Amino acid sequence: MQIRDYIYQFAEEMARAGLSFSHGTATPLDEAVYLVYCELGIDFDQPVEALTGELSAQQENSLDALRAKRIEDKVPAAYLLGRAWFAGHEFICDPRALVPRSPIAELIANRFQPMLAASPGQILDLCCGGGCIGIAAALEFPASQVCLADISADCLDLAAENIKLHGLAGRVSTCQSDLFTDLSGRYDLIVSNPPYVSAEEVAELAPEFSHEPRQGLLSEDQGLAIPLSILRQAADYLEERGLLVMEVGYSAAALQERLSAVPLLWLEFEEGGEGVFALTRRQLEQFRDEFN
């Protein structure tokens, strides 16, 4: 079979299977292209229509195994390949942490402008998972020191592998901490994509999400327990002109309703995504009582 025909057939089968495309691609064809190109080592500059070469028996067997895991077992593409792209950088990706997909990537590429008055010297990636947000920020701000913090030892092991992958051992460190419990010092920027999905919503998620660690998704109190805990404490760990940027995704409406008196700055994204807000240290201090 020609490579291009395999890609189109794969895409059609995924469309018929009703899979969820919420882990890095938007359509069955996009995902088929991504999986086949990565598995075969094809340059992404090559258009699908140009791939008239025939698959070898070995190539077809490896792709068939990949296709079965994606369609029958509903395994996310990033876990099948063991890697994912975030903010223009490649990361090691496996079920120890969530698949990176935060719109915060766009904020990093834009250097958090116009919210940050100066490049941050000290950055905290709180609830870091595999460390993609903090590492991408370290690459964007080459003079920064970055701490990757998470309660999960598995996540931090994966984050350490990604630190090594990008050669950042001198500037990026890990810390096992239940939110701020084992952290000290102050940061110019705290970025957090914490668990924010309610138990009811977790139960309704597509099968692909069942392959991700539940601890990385679930938060009690309509998904707000962990975000509110961060809001209560963040001011104590920010410099005078420090900034908190947090993603709450599914729970944005519930948080806005709960904190109607707080001027949450909801951020807009050209490349899609929502549910991310920013607050300054002064705002966090001013409205601290609202977070209880």
Backbone as CSV, one residue per row, in Angstrom:
resi,resn,N_x,N_y,N_z,CA_x,CA_y,CA_z,C_x,C_y,C_z
1,MET,0.841,-1.195,0.000,0.000,0.000,0.000,0.877,1.246,0.000
2,GLN,0.464,2.248,-0.770,1.194,3.508,-0.750,1.007,4.198,0.610
3,ILE,2.035,4.941,0.990,1.987,5.609,2.292,0.791,6.550,2.372
4,ARG,0.557,7.327,1.324,-0.548,8.294,1.367,-1.891,7.594,1.490
5,ASP,-2.040,6.440,0.821,-3.305,5.708,0.908,-3.513,5.167,2.326
6,TYR,-2.418,4.727,2.953,-2.522,4.243,4.321,-2.984,5.370,5.245
7,ILE,-2.433,6.565,5.052,-2.803,7.714,5.880,-4.285,8.016,5.739
8,TYR,-4.775,8.048,4.505,-6.195,8.371,4.287,-7.094,7.286,4.870
9,GLN,-6.685,6.033,4.716,-7.478,4.932,5.270,-7.503,5.010,6.800
10,PHE,-6.362,5.289,7.387,-6.241,5.427,8.839,-7.160,6.540,9.334
11,ALA,-7.149,7.673,8.653,-7.992,8.807,9.040,-9.470,8.444,8.964
12,GLU,-9.862,7.739,7.918,-11.264,7.342,7.767,-11.682,6.407,8.899
13,GLU,-10.814,5.482,9.263,-11.147,4.544,10.333,-11.267,5.259,11.674
14,MET,-10.395,6.235,11.921,-10.493,6.988,13.170,-11.765,7.816,13.213
15,ALA,-12.153,8.383,12.083,-13.390,9.172,12.029,-14.596,8.284,12.329
16,ARG,-14.613,7.098,11.768,-15.738,6.184,11.991,-15.773,5.695,13.432
17,ALA,-14.607,5.617,14.063,-14.531,5.105,15.430,-14.965,6.141,16.459
18,GLY,-15.165,7.386,16.036,-15.620,8.425,16.953,-14.622,8.761,18.042
19,LEU,-13.347,8.769,17.694,-12.307,9.053,18.683,-12.327,10.524,19.100
20,SER,-11.695,10.797,20.230,-11.539,12.171,20.710,-10.188,12.705,20.247
21,PHE,-10.191,13.906,19.700,-8.944,14.532,19.260,-8.703,15.757,20.124
22,SER,-8.342,15.507,21.366,-8.179,16.575,22.356,-6.780,16.588,22.949
23,HIS,-5.870,15.872,22.329,-4.539,15.731,22.905,-3.444,16.198,21.953
24,GLY,-3.749,17.209,21.144,-2.696,17.774,20.307,-3.040,17.934,18.842
25,THR,-4.026,17.198,18.348,-4.471,17.373,16.968,-5.960,17.694,16.954
26,ALA,-6.436,18.158,15.804,-7.815,18.633,15.739,-8.728,17.740,14.900
27,THR,-8.165,16.962,13.972,-8.984,16.170,13.058,-8.380,14.780,12.883
28,PRO,-9.178,13.813,12.404,-8.631,12.478,12.133,-7.474,12.503,11.137
29,LEU,-7.583,13.340,10.101,-6.499,13.389,9.117,-5.227,13.966,9.733
30,ASP,-5.360,15.024,10.513,-4.184,15.591,11.184,-3.489,14.535,12.034
31,GLU,-4.288,13.755,12.759,-3.707,12.759,13.647,-3.084,11.611,12.867
32,ALA,-3.734,11.182,11.787,-3.156,10.118,10.963,-1.826,10.555,10.371
33,VAL,-1.780,11.789,9.890,-0.531,12.322,9.344,0.544,12.340,10.422
34,TYR,0.196,12.847,11.585,1.166,12.967,12.667,1.711,11.597,13.071
35,LEU,0.834,10.632,13.260,1.268,9.309,13.706,2.129,8.616,12.653
36,VAL,1.692,8.654,11.408,2.435,7.951,10.351,3.772,8.632,10.082
37,TYR,3.762,9.949,9.996,5.012,10.668,9.742,6.023,10.408,10.857
38,CYS,5.568,10.465,12.107,6.481,10.236,13.229,6.979,8.798,13.247
39,GLU,6.090,7.855,13.038,6.481,6.447,13.092,7.476,6.094,11.985
40,LEU,7.304,6.698,10.814,8.180,6.384,9.681,9.329,7.366,9.519
41,GLY,9.361,8.416,10.342,10.442,9.394,10.232,10.365,10.245,8.993
42,ILE,9.159,10.584,8.569,8.961,11.410,7.376,9.035,12.881,7.749
43,ASP,9.699,13.676,6.944,9.791,15.116,7.162,8.410,15.738,6.981
44,PHE,7.984,16.560,7.952,6.649,17.156,7.885,6.502,18.175,6.754
45,ASP,7.591,18.554,6.138,7.506,19.457,4.984,6.973,18.739,3.748
46,GLN,6.996,17.423,3.768,6.517,16.664,2.610,4.990,16.581,2.623
47,PRO,4.332,16.992,1.543,2.865,16.877,1.491,2.433,15.421,1.381
48,VAL,1.261,15.143,1.917,0.757,13.769,1.891,0.655,13.236,0.470
49,GLU,0.195,14.063,-0.452,-0.006,13.609,-1.829,1.278,13.144,-2.498
50,ALA,2.417,13.614,-1.990,3.699,13.228,-2.597,4.196,11.876,-2.104
51,LEU,3.525,11.295,-1.114,4.003,10.053,-0.506,3.463,8.843,-1.266
52,THR,3.995,8.649,-2.465,3.521,7.561,-3.330,4.317,6.282,-3.156
53,GLY,5.364,6.342,-2.329,6.153,5.139,-2.090,5.354,4.095,-1.335
54,GLU,5.712,2.820,-1.539,4.973,1.737,-0.902,5.578,1.382,0.449
55,LEU,4.707,1.026,1.360,5.148,0.579,2.677,5.771,-0.813,2.578
56,SER,6.845,-1.018,3.315,7.388,-2.364,3.428,6.494,-3.169,4.367
57,ALA,6.659,-4.467,4.354,5.865,-5.322,5.246,6.127,-4.961,6.707
58,GLN,7.376,-4.673,7.036,7.719,-4.317,8.411,7.081,-2.989,8.816
59,GLN,7.120,-2.008,7.906,6.498,-0.710,8.187,4.990,-0.851,8.381
60,GLU,4.374,-1.640,7.524,2.925,-1.804,7.620,2.540,-2.512,8.917
61,ASN,3.336,-3.478,9.332,3.051,-4.172,10.583,3.158,-3.227,11.787
62,SER,4.183,-2.385,11.792,4.353,-1.462,12.916,3.235,-0.437,12.943
63,LEU,2.808,0.020,11.758,1.704,0.982,11.701,0.384,0.330,12.086
64,ASP,0.197,-0.920,11.708,-1.030,-1.622,12.076,-1.139,-1.760,13.600
65,ALA,-0.017,-2.038,14.262,-0.020,-2.148,15.719,-0.352,-0.801,16.351
66,LEU,0.211,0.256,15.803,-0.075,1.604,16.277,-1.551,1.940,16.075
67,ARG,-2.051,1.600,14.912,-3.451,1.900,14.582,-4.407,1.167,15.519
68,ALA,-4.100,-0.073,15.848,-4.970,-0.847,16.734,-5.016,-0.218,18.123
69,LYS,-3.865,0.205,18.641,-3.844,0.822,19.968,-4.601,2.143,19.981
70,ARG,-4.508,2.870,18.876,-5.205,4.168,18.830,-6.715,3.978,18.691
71,ILE,-7.149,3.085,17.825,-8.572,2.944,17.528,-9.275,2.030,18.535
72,GLU,-8.679,0.901,18.839,-9.342,-0.066,19.712,-9.153,0.265,21.193
73,ASP,-7.941,0.675,21.556,-7.649,0.929,22.960,-7.782,2.402,23.334
74,LYS,-7.978,3.267,22.348,-8.173,4.708,22.573,-6.973,5.370,23.278
75,VAL,-5.774,4.891,22.989,-4.574,5.482,23.585,-4.244,6.789,22.864
76,PRO,-4.010,7.888,23.597,-3.651,9.152,22.941,-2.375,9.026,22.113
77,ALA,-2.314,9.755,21.026,-1.181,9.665,20.104,0.148,9.923,20.800
78,ALA,0.186,10.897,21.699,1.450,11.239,22.362,1.990,10.064,23.170
79,TYR,1.115,9.301,23.783,1.562,8.136,24.547,2.027,7.021,23.614
80,LEU,1.392,6.897,22.462,1.812,5.881,21.497,3.218,6.151,20.989
81,LEU,3.529,7.416,20.789,4.826,7.795,20.229,5.884,8.051,21.305
82,GLY,5.422,8.281,22.548,6.351,8.569,23.620,6.921,9.963,23.567
83,ARG,6.271,10.829,22.836,6.745,12.217,22.725,5.593,13.123,22.350
84,ALA,5.784,14.399,22.637,4.771,15.401,22.300,5.478,16.723,22.055
85,TRP,4.806,17.588,21.315,5.333,18.922,21.043,4.556,19.939,21.855
86,PHE,5.293,20.874,22.448,4.666,21.929,23.230,5.490,23.193,23.071
87,ALA,4.840,24.285,22.719,5.505,25.581,22.537,6.687,25.479,21.579
88,GLY,6.553,24.615,20.564,7.601,24.478,19.562,8.757,23.589,19.958
89,HIS,8.637,22.878,21.079,9.714,22.018,21.566,9.198,20.592,21.767
90,GLU,10.079,19.644,21.566,9.712,18.241,21.738,9.978,17.805,23.180
91,PHE,9.056,16.995,23.711,9.177,16.505,25.080,8.908,15.011,25.132
92,ILE,9.537,14.359,26.089,9.210,12.966,26.373,7.829,12.958,27.026
93,CYS,6.982,12.033,26.607,5.592,12.023,27.080,5.134,10.588,27.297
94,ASP,4.649,10.298,28.494,4.113,8.976,28.779,3.088,9.094,29.903
95,PRO,2.407,8.004,30.262,1.298,8.095,31.228,1.670,8.504,32.640
96,ARG,2.927,8.833,32.916,3.256,9.370,34.233,2.673,10.768,34.437
97,ALA,2.369,11.458,33.333,1.834,12.821,33.427,0.845,13.044,32.290
98,LEU,0.046,14.096,32.415,-0.905,14.438,31.363,-0.179,14.764,30.062
99,VAL,-0.861,14.550,28.961,-0.344,14.976,27.655,-0.347,16.505,27.621
100,PRO,0.771,17.144,27.289,0.795,18.618,27.260,-0.079,19.163,26.141
101,ARG,-0.949,20.106,26.501,-1.863,20.684,25.502,-2.365,22.056,25.937
102,SER,-1.698,22.694,26.873,-2.195,23.949,27.431,-2.004,25.117,26.473
103,PRO,-3.002,26.022,26.380,-2.827,27.237,25.585,-1.784,28.181,26.172
104,ILE,-1.303,27.884,27.369,-0.233,28.692,27.956,0.992,28.700,27.056
105,ALA,1.112,27.715,26.173,2.217,27.697,25.203,2.273,28.997,24.407
106,GLU,1.110,29.507,24.028,1.068,30.759,23.262,1.547,31.934,24.102
107,LEU,1.220,31.931,25.379,1.688,33.002,26.262,3.209,32.973,26.385
108,ILE,3.768,31.776,26.472,5.222,31.652,26.563,5.878,32.211,25.302
109,ALA,5.333,31.838,24.146,5.898,32.320,22.886,5.834,33.840,22.795
110,ASN,4.814,34.432,23.416,4.663,35.894,23.428,5.328,36.534,24.639
111,ARG,6.078,35.743,25.396,6.837,36.217,26.560,5.934,36.895,27.589
112,PHE,4.697,36.399,27.684,3.717,36.876,28.665,3.494,38.394,28.563
113,GLN,3.651,38.912,27.363,3.395,40.335,27.152,1.913,40.567,26.865
114,PRO,1.374,41.724,27.300,2.037,42.837,27.986,1.960,42.737,29.516
115,MET,1.712,41.549,30.068,1.470,41.428,31.505,2.741,41.562,32.331
116,LEU,3.876,41.095,31.796,5.128,41.163,32.528,5.886,42.434,32.163
117,ALA,6.301,43.169,33.176,7.044,44.411,32.937,8.489,44.128,32.545
118,ALA,9.037,43.002,32.981,10.423,42.650,32.688,10.541,41.131,32.602
119,SER,11.616,40.656,32.014,11.831,39.213,31.934,11.946,38.631,33.340
120,PRO,11.251,37.553,33.622,11.278,36.974,34.973,12.593,36.277,35.268
121,GLY,13.141,36.552,36.447,14.370,35.876,36.856,14.104,34.548,37.524
122,GLN,13.028,34.495,38.316,12.652,33.283,39.033,11.245,32.873,38.615
123,ILE,11.115,31.640,38.123,9.837,31.148,37.606,9.481,29.847,38.330
124,LEU,8.211,29.719,38.695,7.700,28.486,39.289,6.634,27.894,38.382
125,ASP,6.817,26.648,37.998,5.789,25.879,37.296,5.157,24.960,38.336
126,LEU,3.990,25.367,38.842,3.322,24.655,39.929,2.338,23.642,39.368
127,CYS,2.382,22.406,39.882,1.645,21.277,39.291,2.198,21.034,37.893
128,CYS,3.495,20.794,37.824,4.226,20.836,36.557,4.005,19.638,35.659
129,GLY,3.521,18.514,36.185,3.400,17.335,35.332,4.767,16.953,34.781
130,GLY,4.847,16.794,33.479,6.111,16.443,32.833,7.058,17.600,32.645
131,GLY,6.684,18.785,33.128,7.587,19.931,33.122,7.597,20.778,31.876
132,CYS,6.651,20.538,30.971,6.695,21.210,29.668,6.562,22.728,29.774
133,ILE,5.646,23.215,30.619,5.443,24.656,30.728,6.698,25.333,31.266
134,GLY,7.225,24.816,32.380,8.396,25.427,32.977,9.630,25.350,32.100
135,ILE,9.829,24.222,31.438,10.986,24.072,30.558,10.870,24.984,29.348
136,ALA,9.670,25.076,28.761,9.476,25.994,27.639,9.732,27.435,28.061
137,ALA,9.316,27.785,29.285,9.573,29.133,29.796,11.074,29.355,29.986
138,ALA,11.778,28.352,30.481,13.225,28.464,30.655,13.921,28.674,29.317
139,LEU,13.449,28.014,28.283,14.033,28.178,26.954,13.729,29.559,26.380
140,GLU,12.568,30.111,26.725,12.185,31.441,26.236,12.919,32.540,26.994
141,PHE,13.186,32.303,28.272,13.876,33.287,29.114,15.211,32.698,29.563
142,PRO,16.243,32.814,28.758,17.499,32.102,29.010,18.257,32.553,30.253
143,ALA,17.865,33.672,30.858,18.522,34.125,32.090,17.757,33.690,33.332
144,SER,16.690,32.958,33.172,15.817,32.608,34.296,16.276,31.349,35.019
145,GLN,15.838,31.242,36.269,15.934,30.015,37.049,14.506,29.496,37.235
146,VAL,14.286,28.222,36.998,12.932,27.672,36.998,12.836,26.509,37.967
147,CYS,11.769,26.507,38.762,11.462,25.393,39.649,10.225,24.666,39.123
148,LEU,10.326,23.362,38.960,9.196,22.522,38.564,8.708,21.794,39.809
149,ALA,7.480,22.074,40.223,6.963,21.499,41.469,5.711,20.669,41.198
150,ASP,5.634,19.509,41.847,4.465,18.645,41.714,4.421,17.718,42.916
151,ILE,3.235,17.259,43.259,3.080,16.311,44.361,3.473,14.901,43.934
152,SER,3.452,14.637,42.627,3.683,13.292,42.105,5.157,13.034,41.807
153,ALA,5.706,11.993,42.434,7.093,11.611,42.156,7.250,11.125,40.716
154,ASP,6.222,10.459,40.191,6.276,9.996,38.804,6.384,11.179,37.841
155,CYS,5.580,12.203,38.082,5.651,13.397,37.241,7.050,14.012,37.291
156,LEU,7.615,14.096,38.476,8.920,14.732,38.623,10.025,13.901,37.983
157,ASP,9.887,12.585,37.991,10.848,11.743,37.272,10.801,12.044,35.778
158,LEU,9.600,12.166,35.238,9.449,12.504,33.827,9.979,13.907,33.549
159,ALA,9.681,14.847,34.442,10.174,16.210,34.277,11.703,16.233,34.268
160,ALA,12.321,15.428,35.129,13.783,15.362,35.167,14.349,14.857,33.844
161,GLU,13.667,13.899,33.228,14.098,13.408,31.917,14.008,14.508,30.867
162,ASN,12.960,15.330,30.964,12.811,16.425,30.008,13.818,17.546,30.256
163,ILE,14.169,17.769,31.520,15.231,18.730,31.824,16.528,18.279,31.159
164,LYS,16.847,17.009,31.302,18.057,16.456,30.692,17.990,16.539,29.175
165,LEU,16.818,16.235,28.615,16.642,16.285,27.160,17.015,17.655,26.603
166,HIS,16.662,18.704,27.330,16.901,20.068,26.853,18.161,20.700,27.443
167,GLY,18.935,19.919,28.162,20.207,20.413,28.672,20.073,21.571,29.639
168,LEU,19.090,21.496,30.525,18.785,22.621,31.410,19.050,22.334,32.883
169,ALA,19.871,21.335,33.171,20.097,20.957,34.566,20.671,22.100,35.397
170,GLY,21.347,23.033,34.773,21.932,24.146,35.516,20.945,25.223,35.895
171,ARG,19.782,25.250,35.224,18.816,26.339,35.462,17.444,25.864,35.897
172,VAL,17.142,24.611,35.699,15.801,24.096,36.011,15.927,22.966,37.024
173,SER,15.172,23.068,38.109,15.204,22.063,39.166,13.803,21.545,39.434
174,THR,13.710,20.436,40.146,12.413,19.866,40.512,12.269,19.870,42.033
175,CYS,11.020,19.922,42.481,10.728,19.870,43.910,9.400,19.147,44.117
176,GLN,9.412,18.105,44.938,8.165,17.424,45.268,7.471,18.202,46.373
177,SER,6.278,18.679,46.086,5.564,19.525,47.037,4.071,19.439,46.783
178,ASP,3.313,19.404,47.849,1.857,19.495,47.774,1.520,20.976,47.662
179,LEU,1.339,21.450,46.448,1.225,22.871,46.137,2.433,23.606,46.734
180,PHE,2.214,24.571,47.647,3.332,25.370,48.146,3.994,24.804,49.413
181,THR,3.512,23.657,49.902,3.917,23.165,51.217,5.429,23.110,51.418
182,ASP,6.164,22.604,50.441,7.607,22.421,50.599,8.415,23.399,49.745
183,LEU,7.789,24.518,49.371,8.480,25.538,48.589,8.861,26.710,49.480
184,SER,9.874,27.447,49.055,10.288,28.643,49.779,10.765,29.678,48.777
185,GLY,10.984,30.908,49.249,11.432,31.958,48.356,10.283,32.593,47.607
186,ARG,10.620,33.521,46.742,9.611,34.245,45.952,9.961,34.197,44.464
187,TYR,8.936,34.297,43.662,9.078,34.165,42.216,8.540,35.410,41.513
188,ASP,9.117,35.694,40.363,8.604,36.776,39.523,7.368,36.321,38.743
189,LEU,7.323,35.027,38.469,6.217,34.465,37.688,5.896,33.074,38.207
190,ILE,4.634,32.863,38.532,4.127,31.526,38.839,3.142,31.149,37.744
191,VAL,3.411,30.033,37.104,2.515,29.518,36.065,1.994,28.171,36.544
192,SER,0.687,27.982,36.454,0.116,26.738,36.971,-1.011,26.226,36.086
193,ASN,-0.916,24.962,35.746,-2.009,24.243,35.084,-2.382,23.085,36.010
194,PRO,-3.115,23.405,37.098,-3.381,22.402,38.139,-4.555,21.501,37.763
195,PRO,-4.790,20.446,38.516,-6.032,19.685,38.340,-7.229,20.607,38.569
196,TYR,-8.207,20.560,37.654,-9.356,21.460,37.786,-10.657,20.833,37.280
197,VAL,-10.687,19.528,37.119,-11.876,18.860,36.578,-12.645,18.222,37.727
198,SER,-13.943,18.471,37.782,-14.775,17.891,38.839,-14.940,16.392,38.621
199,ALA,-15.328,15.691,39.682,-15.525,14.244,39.596,-16.587,13.899,38.561
200,GLU,-17.641,14.709,38.492,-18.710,14.463,37.518,-18.193,14.591,36.092
201,GLU,-17.359,15.605,35.852,-16.819,15.804,34.509,-15.789,14.745,34.148
202,VAL,-14.989,14.313,35.127,-14.027,13.250,34.865,-14.744,11.993,34.384
203,ALA,-15.881,11.687,35.007,-16.641,10.491,34.645,-17.197,10.560,33.231
204,GLU,-17.351,11.782,32.705,-17.937,11.962,31.378,-16.903,12.172,30.282
205,LEU,-15.635,12.194,30.635,-14.591,12.437,29.639,-14.488,11.275,28.657
206,ALA,-13.973,11.577,27.461,-13.766,10.553,26.435,-12.786,9.489,26.937
207,PRO,-12.855,8.279,26.378,-11.987,7.179,26.849,-10.500,7.512,26.811
208,GLU,-10.089,8.380,25.878,-8.668,8.730,25.798,-8.135,9.274,27.123
209,PHE,-8.978,10.010,27.846,-8.532,10.625,29.091,-8.292,9.592,30.191
210,SER,-8.865,8.399,30.053,-8.682,7.371,31.079,-7.245,6.858,31.126
211,HIS,-6.478,7.113,30.081,-5.079,6.692,30.054,-4.179,7.671,30.801
212,GLU,-4.705,8.855,31.127,-3.929,9.859,31.838,-4.104,9.682,33.347
213,PRO,-3.118,10.117,34.140,-3.240,9.969,35.596,-4.401,10.792,36.145
214,ARG,-5.308,10.123,36.846,-6.492,10.793,37.382,-6.116,11.941,38.314
215,GLN,-5.007,11.781,39.035,-4.559,12.804,39.965,-4.258,14.126,39.253
216,GLY,-3.904,14.043,37.986,-3.605,15.251,37.228,-4.838,15.975,36.730
217,LEU,-6.000,15.352,36.839,-7.248,15.932,36.342,-8.190,16.373,37.466
218,LEU,-8.321,15.552,38.497,-9.417,15.682,39.455,-9.148,16.715,40.545
219,SER,-10.141,17.580,40.746,-10.136,18.523,41.860,-11.539,18.564,42.444
220,GLU,-11.640,18.547,43.748,-12.952,18.554,44.398,-13.604,19.939,44.302
221,ASP,-14.819,20.048,44.865,-15.539,21.322,44.918,-15.721,21.920,43.525
222,GLN,-16.408,21.165,42.657,-16.680,21.593,41.278,-15.399,21.854,40.484
223,GLY,-14.331,21.212,40.875,-13.060,21.428,40.206,-12.274,22.606,40.745
224,LEU,-12.795,23.289,41.757,-12.201,24.550,42.217,-11.307,24.419,43.445
225,ALA,-11.301,23.279,44.123,-10.580,23.165,45.387,-9.094,23.489,45.242
226,ILE,-8.445,22.890,44.270,-7.012,23.120,44.096,-6.729,24.529,43.564
227,PRO,-7.432,25.007,42.515,-7.201,26.391,42.080,-7.396,27.410,43.197
228,LEU,-8.430,27.253,44.033,-8.664,28.209,45.122,-7.557,28.143,46.170
229,SER,-7.053,26.953,46.437,-5.953,26.831,47.375,-4.712,27.564,46.860
230,ILE,-4.455,27.459,45.578,-3.329,28.191,44.978,-3.545,29.688,45.100
231,LEU,-4.752,30.138,44.824,-5.052,31.569,44.909,-4.872,32.098,46.329
232,ARG,-5.213,31.305,47.323,-5.071,31.751,48.713,-3.604,31.948,49.111
233,GLN,-2.714,31.174,48.521,-1.322,31.163,48.974,-0.345,31.870,48.044
234,ALA,-0.708,32.067,46.797,0.259,32.496,45.781,0.942,33.817,46.113
235,ALA,0.223,34.766,46.696,0.811,36.081,46.981,2.045,35.960,47.868
236,ASP,2.068,34.971,48.753,3.180,34.802,49.682,4.443,34.295,48.992
237,TYR,4.309,33.887,47.742,5.455,33.329,47.008,5.792,34.151,45.758
238,LEU,5.207,35.344,45.658,5.474,36.221,44.520,6.253,37.455,44.958
239,GLU,7.135,37.916,44.082,7.815,39.187,44.306,6.801,40.332,44.209
240,GLU,7.228,41.530,44.599,6.328,42.686,44.658,5.561,42.894,43.358
241,ARG,6.253,42.763,42.230,5.596,42.956,40.927,5.343,41.613,40.244
242,GLY,5.200,40.573,41.049,5.031,39.228,40.518,3.655,38.983,39.917
243,LEU,3.573,37.920,39.120,2.354,37.596,38.372,2.041,36.113,38.500
244,LEU,0.759,35.802,38.689,0.262,34.425,38.648,-0.540,34.232,37.372
245,VAL,-0.219,33.196,36.623,-0.999,32.796,35.453,-1.472,31.374,35.688
246,MET,-2.788,31.165,35.614,-3.339,29.842,35.918,-4.378,29.425,34.889
247,GLU,-4.329,28.155,34.534,-5.352,27.566,33.661,-6.360,26.820,34.516
248,VAL,-7.644,27.066,34.255,-8.697,26.325,34.944,-9.695,25.716,33.962
249,GLY,-9.433,25.857,32.682,-10.182,25.170,31.636,-11.666,25.013,31.866
250,TYR,-12.087,23.759,32.054,-13.494,23.411,32.221,-14.179,24.207,33.342
251,SER,-13.422,24.597,34.330,-14.014,25.209,35.527,-14.024,26.729,35.501
252,ALA,-13.741,27.326,34.352,-13.656,28.786,34.275,-14.965,29.458,34.685
253,ALA,-16.084,28.964,34.172,-17.370,29.590,34.484,-17.683,29.485,35.973
254,ALA,-17.413,28.318,36.553,-17.676,28.130,37.988,-16.786,29.040,38.820
255,LEU,-15.533,29.209,38.407,-14.629,30.073,39.154,-15.043,31.531,39.034
256,GLN,-15.433,31.953,37.845,-15.873,33.331,37.653,-17.102,33.629,38.507
257,GLU,-18.020,32.670,38.576,-19.214,32.858,39.405,-18.847,32.924,40.882
258,ARG,-17.938,32.059,41.308,-17.538,32.024,42.710,-16.793,33.299,43.106
259,LEU,-16.002,33.843,42.171,-15.164,35.008,42.462,-15.641,36.239,41.696
260,SER,-16.930,36.477,41.755,-17.510,37.577,40.978,-16.940,38.945,41.352
261,ALA,-16.407,39.072,42.559,-15.862,40.353,43.002,-14.396,40.536,42.635
262,VAL,-13.778,39.486,42.089,-12.343,39.527,41.782,-12.154,39.838,40.297
263,PRO,-11.288,40.805,39.944,-11.079,41.173,38.535,-10.153,40.198,37.818
264,LEU,-10.607,38.964,37.644,-9.815,37.973,36.926,-9.608,38.441,35.487
265,LEU,-8.365,38.457,35.048,-8.062,38.837,33.666,-8.036,37.574,32.822
266,TRP,-9.155,37.335,32.118,-9.230,36.152,31.258,-8.512,36.442,29.954
267,LEU,-7.609,35.560,29.568,-6.732,35.796,28.430,-7.313,35.170,27.166
268,GLU,-7.067,35.821,26.049,-7.544,35.338,24.753,-6.374,34.787,23.949
269,PHE,-6.673,33.807,23.097,-5.627,33.111,22.359,-5.948,33.083,20.872
270,GLU,-4.981,33.472,20.073,-5.162,33.453,18.623,-5.216,32.025,18.092
271,GLU,-4.524,31.107,18.760,-4.430,29.736,18.266,-5.431,28.797,18.939
272,GLY,-6.392,29.367,19.664,-7.408,28.555,20.310,-7.070,28.225,21.747
273,GLY,-8.092,28.053,22.543,-7.909,27.771,23.961,-8.570,28.837,24.809
274,GLU,-8.920,28.460,26.010,-9.585,29.390,26.917,-9.402,28.890,28.345
275,GLY,-9.960,29.653,29.291,-9.909,29.221,30.677,-8.596,29.499,31.369
276,VAL,-7.861,30.524,30.907,-6.601,30.923,31.535,-6.734,32.365,31.993
277,PHE,-6.342,32.643,33.236,-6.442,34.005,33.755,-5.130,34.413,34.405
278,ALA,-5.012,35.710,34.681,-3.825,36.253,35.344,-4.244,37.183,36.466
279,LEU,-3.467,37.180,37.557,-3.634,38.106,38.658,-2.251,38.530,39.148
280,THR,-2.116,39.789,39.526,-0.864,40.264,40.092,-0.802,39.927,41.576
281,ARG,0.385,40.051,42.151,0.521,39.811,43.583,-0.375,40.775,44.372
282,ARG,-0.410,42.026,43.953,-1.226,43.010,44.673,-2.694,42.618,44.651
283,GLN,-3.179,42.128,43.521,-4.572,41.694,43.438,-4.813,40.476,44.324
284,LEU,-3.863,39.541,44.326,-4.006,38.353,45.162,-4.086,38.725,46.637
285,GLU,-3.309,39.716,47.044,-3.366,40.175,48.431,-4.671,40.912,48.716
286,GLN,-5.058,41.750,47.761,-6.263,42.577,47.966,-7.508,41.716,48.103
287,PHE,-7.599,40.639,47.356,-8.817,39.836,47.324,-8.646,38.481,48.023
288,ARG,-7.648,38.354,48.878,-7.349,37.077,49.523,-8.586,36.496,50.225
289,ASP,-9.379,37.328,50.900,-10.548,36.842,51.630,-11.570,36.195,50.695
290,GLU,-11.597,36.626,49.436,-12.565,36.091,48.486,-12.253,34.632,48.126
291,PHE,-11.017,34.205,48.351,-10.601,32.864,47.939,-10.916,31.800,48.991
292,ASN,-11.459,32.223,50.147,-11.775,31.280,51.212,-13.145,30.642,51.008
